[in-house]
């Protein structure tokens, strides 16, 4: 039995154990409070212990008050915001507790005293029922109500956390389901054109497209992939674009030497590159220059991208790159507290900075950085 099961489980054995333990502790507390020796010598007298034990006759009042308050008044009225009815019934319960304590006092006198109840001191006839019935009984009911409210609040909070996690996972699955390379139709058209022109580059373009599509389809379900695989697909994608657009594109890619030992979520970098290039190619009336730099350090990756030809409107039509927004949304889901994105757009030049601080790394090596530069053919 775990502590969580003991406190929150609704199984019969756990509930019985929980309630029996609670009232056992309450009885011990009740006995200690009513154990009132007048002197040190009274500790050795049985009458002192018997007198404290006799007071436990009022415990049923507290038990009834606790369960009525926690399982009836709370659930039927307080949680349903019927506050006036709750207050009226709580006052009624206090009166019932007082009456029960009064009747138990009469029973107590009958069992322990040899005089009539009416001849007893006012303290025993009146104040004792008030203390143990109205006071302790009502306090037990309020304590049980507050305890159950705290428990309900805790369980609701945990349920909300579970639903929030489920929402994030569901949202991520939806993003994955709807995610596909937007350049596919253009790539097929360009490859078809290369084939018609009997270009020697058509076979290489088909193989690279197959690699990229395979990566999109099969690596997308993985939680992490080596950074080397991600960068290999970035290179394959950029080479495809270079094949299709020739000297109209200049690609400067600078990547770190240590990539094999680093793992990230798949398609993060590739998707950013693809969507940024796609938006820039919509209005390609000049040479497109794309600068990409990737830096890594222990448990941190920095991705910088800058490209021209990125306009918010083309011929008066507003261009919204929903694909880029979807990629950034996916990054937010995958790295909720471990990402930073900065985007700026000035005179058609887009600058994007992405920092991830929860990447998996192992021992580094000392290889120098490698820089790839794709110049016009």
Secondary structure, 3 states (H helix, E strand, C coil): CCHHHHHHCCCHHHHHHHHHHHHHHHHHHHHHHCCCCCCHHHHHCHHHHHHHHHHHHHHHHHHHHHHHHHHHHHHHHHCCCCHHHHHHHHHHHHHHHHHHHHHHHHHHHHHHCCCCHHHCCHHHHHHHHHHHHHHHHHHHHHHHHHHHHHHHHHHHHHHHHHHHHHHHHHHHHHHHHHCCCCCHHHHHHHHHHHHHCCCCHHHHHHHHHHHHHHHHHHCCCCCCEEHHHHHHHHHHHHHHHHHHHHHHEEEEEEECCCCCCCEECCCHHHHHHHHHHHHHHCCCCCCEEEEEEEEEECCEEEEEEEECCCCCEECCEECCCHHHHHHHHHHHHHCCCCEEEEEEEECCEEEEEEEECCCECCCCCCCCCEEEEECCC
